Each structure stands twice: as structure tokens, then as C-alpha cells.
Amino acid sequence: MRVDLFDFELPEDRIALHPAEPRDSARLLVVDPRDGLEDRNVRDLLWLLRPGDVLVVNDTRVLPAELRGERVRGEHRASVSFNLHKRVDARTWRAFARPAKRLKVFDRLELGSDGMEPLLATVAGKGDTGEVTLEFDLSGAALDEAIKSHGAMPLPPYIEAKRRPSERDRTDYQTVYAAEDGAVAAPTAGLHFTEDLLVGLQQKGVSIERVTLHVGAGTFLPMKAEDTDDHVMHAEWGEIEADTVRRILAARQKGGRVVAVGTTSLRLLETAARATGTLAPFVGETDIFITPGFRFRAVDVLMTNFHLPKSTLFMLVAAFSGLDVMKRAYAHAIANGYRFYSYGDSSLLYRASPRDDEDGA
């Protein structure tokens, strides 16, 4: 499909630079391909979800993976910054460098804030699109702790272009249920949940299941292809445990809906269901690219924020609820002052196609 089919005009003032306070006070646009649009807020999930539904959240934890420092060549120094985006091994990460033109293979790096012992690394490789491979002097858990103490939260470029990361972003850009270190971008739909809302949903009879997908910085990269067939997705590591699968399938057999919190949860669930046609345990990398025409097998309802024009994520929601439906929904959101992107408002999308067990497939 042509990428320009997924374009729309978004005013700059619709891009949220800070989250709603409290988190669950954000607006929620309910999008039903059959019944139309409804303006609600996130706390209305207590009424929108039903007993027996399963809320599937991504419990990845965002590492403060933006590192700033200096390239060192003898007496010559130059300022550089990096966004780590994929771990290679215990001491090696791939990263996007700014400005990459200042770097050469074997350059030494001193990274971190003033007044701290620097985190040392070497440029071990360099690609053609600003990507470099960094080999750190530390490894394993020691490296993880050093990254946490030296790094800043890697805010999306459309936020960082307007303001620097702050100490508050360390909590704002993390879900309340984050548990597994490894992401370099937040599963942002989950940022709307509070402990109180999660307890309320459980008391209502909505079960909450955790999966893990470590979100990579590739989620921020613009589409450069003119046709979706020519786009290559970045792979991300994920896991769904067997006990989680068993509980989700049991709930679905009793009529409960699978409600994915965020496109990351959905992509992992649909990856795990793709091989056999039904949800199964999964561990490994996924580069699934969902565009209109995709047959959904695992997810019935999707909660997700509002995405960039011509992005893979807007293509995903168009596949889920229909391109025309989502264009009308986004036009409504823009006209009615909804806040967009990572710190913005959210939406609750119903699937355009029926479940397999509803259509006899």
C-alpha cells in the first residue's frame, strides 16, 4: 500500500510535552467501527471493560538510555550523544549517535553527567544511517546500573526537540507496573494507568496479565519507503509465558475479551498467535509489520495513544479498526483538542473484523 494513504495534518500544538495529572485523567476516544465515536476519559475503563475481560499489559521497564558525553582522541574532545536501542551482549549495545560524523571506529568515549565518574566505551562499529556499535568497559549488571545512573530518559524526538529531559521524566515515562529492564522507549498507552485504576478493574472482575516486549528506538524512526512493501521493521525481543497463555485462552473461551494495552502488547500477542492461529507461548524477536488486510487472531480491543502521520503504528490501528474509521477518529481528535503522541491522550479501539470464534473460521 502507498504510505501517503496514511498521512494527515497535525497542528504542532496538539503534541503533548507532559502527561496528564493524574495519569488516569487523560481523555479516551472510544472508536467502534459499528457504533462510531465517543468521548470519555481513561478512568471510564471501569465502565467500558466487562467482568471476564483480560487486560494485557507490557511490563518492560525503560532504561535511561540517552547518554551524553565526549569523544576523546588524544587531547582533542568533541561532544556527542547516543540513544541506546538494542543490546547485543553483556557489554555491547547498538545506538543512534548524534552527530555520527564526529565518530570513527575505535574512538574512545567518556559518557555521563558532570561530577560523576564517566562511563567508558569504545566505538566498535559504525553503520551508514547514524547507527554505531558501542562496547563498554563494564558489562552485565554493573553496566545496567551504570546506564541507569549516567543516562537520561530517551524521550521521543518530537518532545526532545522542544525541551530537555527532566528528572521527573524518570517516573513520568515509566508505567506503574514496569518490571523487566530492557526498553529504550515506553509502551506509552500504559502510562495512563494508576495503581488505583488497576485495583478498581480487578475488583470489577477484569484480570490483568503481563507480557514483556522491550521497545526499541526504531519505533520513532520515520517511514522512508513510499510503499509499505518496501519497509523493514526493527526487531524487538519479547516473551509470553505458558501460564499467561493458559489464563488468557481460558478467559476468552468464557466470552472475555482480550484487551491489549498498547501496540507493543498487541504486536507480541499477534506474533505468538501467527504460527498456529491461536495464542501460544513465545520467546524471541519479532519484526511483525501490521497493515490493513492483516488477520487478527489474539486481540479484540486495543488501547493506544494517538500516533504520527505515515507511521507504522497508524498503519496498525488502521488495520485494526479500518483506515477510513481511523481517519475520521483522528480528525475528530484533532478538532476536539485531544493531545497526541507519547504523553498525550488515548483511544480505545474495537476490531473491525469479528473474532474467529464468532465468524466460524
C-alpha positions as CSV (number, residue, x, y, z in Angstrom):
1,M,0.0,0.0,0.0
2,R,1.1,3.6,-0.6
3,V,2.5,5.2,2.6
4,D,0.8,8.5,1.7
5,L,-2.6,6.9,2.3
6,F,-1.8,7.1,6.0
7,D,-1.0,10.8,6.0
8,F,-2.9,13.5,7.9
9,E,-2.3,17.1,9.1
10,L,-1.5,17.5,12.7
11,P,-1.1,21.0,14.3
12,E,2.1,21.4,16.3
13,D,0.1,22.5,19.4
14,R,-1.5,19.0,19.6
15,I,1.8,17.4,20.6
16,A,1.8,16.8,24.4
17,L,5.1,17.7,26.2
18,H,4.0,16.5,29.6
19,P,1.5,13.8,30.8
20,A,-1.9,14.5,32.2
21,E,-2.2,14.7,36.0
22,P,-3.2,12.4,37.5
23,R,-2.3,9.8,34.8
24,D,-5.8,8.4,34.5
25,S,-7.5,11.8,34.0
26,A,-6.3,11.7,30.3
27,R,-9.0,11.7,27.7
28,L,-10.1,8.5,25.9
29,L,-11.7,8.4,22.5
30,V,-13.7,5.2,22.1
31,V,-13.7,4.1,18.4
32,D,-16.2,1.4,17.4
33,P,-16.4,0.8,13.6
34,R,-20.1,-0.1,14.0
35,D,-21.2,2.5,16.6
36,G,-19.0,5.5,15.9
37,L,-17.0,7.7,18.3
38,E,-17.5,8.5,22.0
39,D,-15.5,11.0,24.1
40,R,-14.6,9.5,27.5
41,N,-11.6,9.6,29.9
42,V,-9.3,6.8,30.9
43,R,-11.0,6.2,34.3
44,D,-14.1,5.3,32.3
45,L,-12.4,1.9,31.6
46,L,-14.1,0.9,34.9
47,W,-17.3,1.0,33.0
48,L,-16.1,0.3,29.5
49,L,-14.5,-3.0,30.3
50,R,-16.6,-6.0,31.5
51,P,-16.1,-8.7,34.1
52,G,-14.2,-11.6,32.5
53,D,-12.2,-9.3,30.1
54,V,-8.4,-9.7,30.2
55,L,-6.2,-6.6,30.2
56,V,-2.8,-7.4,28.7
57,V,0.0,-5.0,29.7
58,N,3.6,-4.8,28.7
59,D,5.8,-4.8,31.8
60,T,9.0,-3.8,30.2
61,R,11.0,-1.1,32.1
62,V,12.6,1.8,30.2
63,L,16.3,2.2,30.7
64,P,17.5,5.9,30.9
65,A,19.3,5.1,27.7
66,E,20.2,8.6,26.4
67,L,23.9,9.1,27.1
68,R,25.8,12.3,26.6
69,G,29.5,12.9,26.8
70,E,32.7,13.3,24.8
71,R,34.6,11.6,22.1
72,V,38.3,11.5,23.1
73,R,41.2,11.5,20.6
74,G,44.4,12.4,22.5
75,E,44.0,16.0,23.6
76,H,41.0,16.6,21.2
77,R,37.5,16.2,22.5
78,A,34.1,16.6,20.9
79,S,30.6,16.5,22.4
80,V,28.5,13.5,21.3
81,S,25.2,11.9,22.4
82,F,23.7,8.4,22.0
83,N,20.4,6.7,22.2
84,L,20.9,3.1,23.0
85,H,18.4,1.0,21.2
86,K,19.4,-2.7,21.2
87,R,21.6,-4.8,23.5
88,V,24.0,-7.1,21.6
89,D,25.6,-8.9,24.5
90,A,26.6,-8.3,28.1
91,R,28.9,-5.3,27.3
92,T,27.7,-4.2,23.8
93,W,24.9,-2.0,22.6
94,R,23.8,-0.6,19.3
95,A,23.0,3.1,19.4
96,F,21.9,6.0,17.3
97,A,24.7,8.7,17.5
98,R,24.4,12.5,17.2
99,P,26.4,13.7,15.4
100,A,27.6,10.5,13.9
101,K,30.0,12.2,11.6
102,R,32.3,13.0,14.6
103,L,32.9,9.3,15.3
104,K,35.2,6.7,13.9
105,V,35.7,3.1,14.8
106,F,38.0,2.7,17.9
107,D,37.2,6.2,19.2
108,R,37.1,6.3,23.0
109,L,34.1,7.8,24.8
110,E,33.6,9.3,28.2
111,L,29.8,9.4,28.9
112,G,27.8,10.7,31.8
113,S,26.9,13.8,33.8
114,D,29.4,16.3,35.2
115,G,30.7,15.4,38.6
116,M,30.4,11.6,38.1
117,E,33.0,9.1,37.2
118,P,32.5,8.7,33.5
119,L,31.1,5.6,31.8
120,L,33.8,4.5,29.4
121,A,33.2,2.9,26.0
122,T,34.7,2.3,22.6
123,V,33.1,2.7,19.1
124,A,33.3,-0.8,17.9
125,G,31.4,-0.4,14.6
126,K,29.7,2.3,12.5
127,G,26.7,2.0,10.1
128,D,25.5,4.2,7.3
129,T,22.5,5.8,9.0
130,G,23.9,7.2,12.2
131,E,23.9,3.8,14.0
132,V,27.0,2.8,15.9
133,T,28.1,-0.2,18.0
134,L,29.4,0.7,21.5
135,E,31.5,-1.7,23.5
136,F,31.5,-0.6,27.2
137,D,34.3,-1.2,29.7
138,L,31.7,-2.6,32.1
139,S,29.4,-5.5,31.4
140,G,26.3,-7.3,32.7
141,A,24.5,-6.0,35.8
142,A,27.3,-3.4,36.5
143,L,26.8,-1.9,33.1
144,D,23.0,-1.8,33.6
145,E,23.4,0.1,36.9
146,A,25.9,2.5,35.3
147,I,23.5,3.3,32.4
148,K,20.7,4.0,35.0
149,S,22.9,6.4,36.9
150,H,24.5,8.1,33.9
151,G,21.7,8.2,31.4
152,A,18.6,10.3,30.9
153,M,15.2,9.1,29.8
154,P,15.2,8.8,26.0
155,L,12.2,11.0,25.2
156,P,10.8,10.8,21.7
157,P,12.4,13.3,19.2
158,Y,9.2,15.3,18.8
159,I,9.3,16.0,22.6
160,E,13.1,16.4,23.0
161,A,13.1,18.9,20.1
162,K,11.0,21.2,22.3
163,R,12.5,20.5,25.8
164,R,15.3,18.7,27.6
165,P,14.5,15.5,29.6
166,S,14.0,16.3,33.3
167,E,14.4,14.2,36.5
168,R,10.6,13.9,36.6
169,D,10.6,12.0,33.2
170,R,12.2,9.1,35.1
171,T,8.8,8.4,36.7
172,D,6.5,10.1,34.1
173,Y,8.0,8.0,31.3
174,Q,7.6,4.7,33.1
175,T,4.5,2.6,33.7
176,V,3.5,1.9,37.3
177,Y,3.8,-1.9,36.6
178,A,7.2,-1.8,34.8
179,A,9.3,-4.7,36.0
180,E,11.7,-6.0,33.3
181,D,14.7,-3.8,32.3
182,G,15.3,-3.6,28.6
183,A,13.2,-1.0,26.8
184,V,14.6,2.3,25.4
185,A,11.1,3.7,24.7
186,A,8.0,3.4,26.8
187,P,4.9,1.4,26.0
188,T,3.0,4.7,26.2
189,A,-0.6,3.5,26.4
190,G,0.3,2.0,29.7
191,L,1.5,5.4,31.1
192,H,-2.2,6.2,31.8
193,F,-2.7,3.6,34.4
194,T,-2.6,4.3,38.2
195,E,-2.4,1.7,40.9
196,D,-5.9,2.8,42.0
197,L,-7.3,2.2,38.5
198,L,-5.7,-1.2,38.2
199,V,-7.2,-2.3,41.6
200,G,-10.6,-1.0,40.6
201,L,-10.5,-3.0,37.3
202,Q,-9.5,-6.2,39.2
203,Q,-12.3,-5.7,41.8
204,K,-14.7,-5.5,38.9
205,G,-13.5,-8.8,37.6
206,V,-11.1,-7.7,34.9
207,S,-8.0,-9.9,35.0
208,I,-4.6,-8.3,34.3
209,E,-1.9,-10.3,32.5
210,R,1.7,-9.3,31.9
211,V,3.8,-9.8,28.8
212,T,7.2,-8.4,28.0
213,L,8.3,-6.6,24.8
214,H,11.4,-4.5,25.0
215,V,10.5,-1.5,22.9
216,G,13.3,-0.2,20.7
217,A,14.1,3.3,19.4
218,G,13.2,2.1,16.0
219,T,9.6,2.9,17.0
220,F,10.5,6.6,16.5
221,L,12.1,6.2,13.1
222,P,10.1,7.8,10.2
223,M,9.0,5.7,7.2
224,K,11.3,6.3,4.3
225,A,9.7,3.9,1.9
226,E,6.9,5.1,-0.4
227,D,5.2,1.7,-0.3
228,T,4.6,-0.5,2.8
229,D,6.1,-3.5,0.9
230,D,9.5,-1.8,1.0
231,H,9.6,-1.0,4.7
232,V,11.8,-3.1,7.0
233,M,10.8,-3.2,10.7
234,H,13.3,-3.2,13.5
235,A,13.2,-6.4,15.6
236,E,12.3,-6.3,19.3
237,W,12.6,-9.0,21.9
238,G,9.6,-10.3,23.7
239,E,8.2,-13.1,25.9
240,I,4.8,-14.6,26.7
241,E,4.9,-17.3,29.3
242,A,2.9,-20.5,29.1
243,D,0.8,-19.8,32.3
244,T,-0.1,-16.4,30.9
245,V,-1.3,-18.0,27.6
246,R,-3.3,-20.6,29.5
247,R,-5.2,-17.9,31.5
248,I,-5.8,-15.7,28.5
249,L,-7.2,-18.6,26.5
250,A,-9.4,-19.7,29.4
251,A,-10.9,-16.3,29.8
252,R,-11.5,-16.0,26.0
253,Q,-13.3,-19.3,26.0
254,K,-15.7,-18.0,28.6
255,G,-16.5,-15.0,26.5
256,G,-14.0,-12.5,27.9
257,R,-12.3,-10.0,25.5
258,V,-8.6,-9.7,25.2
259,V,-7.8,-6.0,25.6
260,A,-4.2,-5.1,24.6
261,V,-2.7,-2.1,26.3
262,G,-0.6,-0.6,23.6
263,T,0.6,-1.6,20.2
264,T,3.6,-3.4,21.8
265,S,1.3,-5.8,23.6
266,L,-0.8,-6.3,20.5
267,R,2.2,-7.0,18.3
268,L,3.6,-9.5,20.7
269,L,0.3,-11.3,21.1
270,E,-0.3,-11.5,17.4
271,T,3.2,-12.7,16.8
272,A,2.6,-15.5,19.3
273,A,-0.7,-16.5,17.6
274,R,0.6,-16.2,14.0
275,A,2.3,-19.6,13.6
276,T,-0.6,-21.8,14.7
277,G,-3.6,-19.5,14.5
278,T,-4.1,-19.4,18.3
279,L,-2.2,-17.8,21.1
280,A,0.9,-19.8,22.2
281,P,3.9,-19.3,24.4
282,F,6.6,-17.2,22.8
283,V,10.1,-16.0,23.4
284,G,12.4,-14.4,20.9
285,E,12.4,-11.4,18.5
286,T,9.5,-10.1,16.5
287,D,9.6,-7.7,13.5
288,I,5.9,-8.1,12.7
289,F,4.5,-5.3,10.5
290,I,0.8,-4.9,10.6
291,T,-1.0,-3.1,7.8
292,P,-4.6,-3.2,6.5
293,G,-5.5,-6.7,5.4
294,F,-3.8,-8.4,8.4
295,R,-6.0,-11.0,10.1
296,F,-6.0,-10.5,13.9
297,R,-6.2,-13.7,15.9
298,A,-5.5,-12.8,19.5
299,V,-6.7,-9.3,20.3
300,D,-10.3,-8.0,20.5
301,V,-9.8,-4.4,21.8
302,L,-6.8,-2.1,21.7
303,M,-6.0,0.8,24.0
304,T,-3.4,3.0,22.3
305,N,-2.3,6.6,22.1
306,F,-2.5,8.8,19.0
307,H,0.3,8.2,16.5
308,L,2.3,10.1,13.9
309,P,1.2,10.5,10.4
310,K,2.5,7.9,7.9
311,S,3.9,5.8,10.9
312,T,3.8,2.0,11.2
313,L,1.7,2.5,14.3
314,F,-1.0,4.5,12.5
315,M,-1.0,1.7,9.9
316,L,-1.5,-0.8,12.7
317,V,-4.6,1.0,14.1
318,A,-5.9,1.4,10.6
319,A,-5.6,-2.4,10.1
320,F,-7.4,-3.0,13.4
321,S,-10.4,-0.7,13.1
322,G,-10.3,0.3,9.4
323,L,-8.4,3.1,7.6
324,D,-11.5,5.3,7.0
325,V,-12.7,4.8,10.5
326,M,-9.3,5.9,11.9
327,K,-9.0,8.9,9.7
328,R,-12.4,10.1,11.0
329,A,-11.3,9.3,14.5
330,Y,-8.1,11.3,14.2
331,A,-9.9,14.2,12.5
332,H,-12.3,14.2,15.5
333,A,-9.5,14.1,18.0
334,I,-7.7,17.0,16.3
335,A,-10.8,19.1,16.1
336,N,-11.7,18.4,19.7
337,G,-8.3,19.2,21.3
338,Y,-7.0,15.7,22.1
339,R,-3.3,15.6,22.9
340,F,-1.1,13.4,20.7
341,Y,1.9,11.0,21.0
342,S,3.7,9.6,24.0
343,Y,2.5,11.9,26.7
344,G,-0.9,12.5,25.0
345,D,-4.4,11.2,25.4
346,S,-5.5,7.7,24.5
347,S,-8.1,5.8,22.5
348,L,-10.0,2.5,22.9
349,L,-10.4,0.8,19.6
350,Y,-12.7,-2.1,18.7
351,R,-11.8,-4.5,16.0
352,A,-13.4,-4.1,12.6
353,S,-13.4,-7.8,11.9
354,P,-15.1,-10.4,14.0
355,R,-13.3,-12.9,16.2
356,D,-12.5,-16.3,14.6
357,D,-14.9,-18.0,17.1
358,E,-17.7,-15.6,16.0
359,D,-17.4,-16.0,12.2
360,G,-16.9,-19.8,12.2
361,A,-13.3,-19.6,10.9
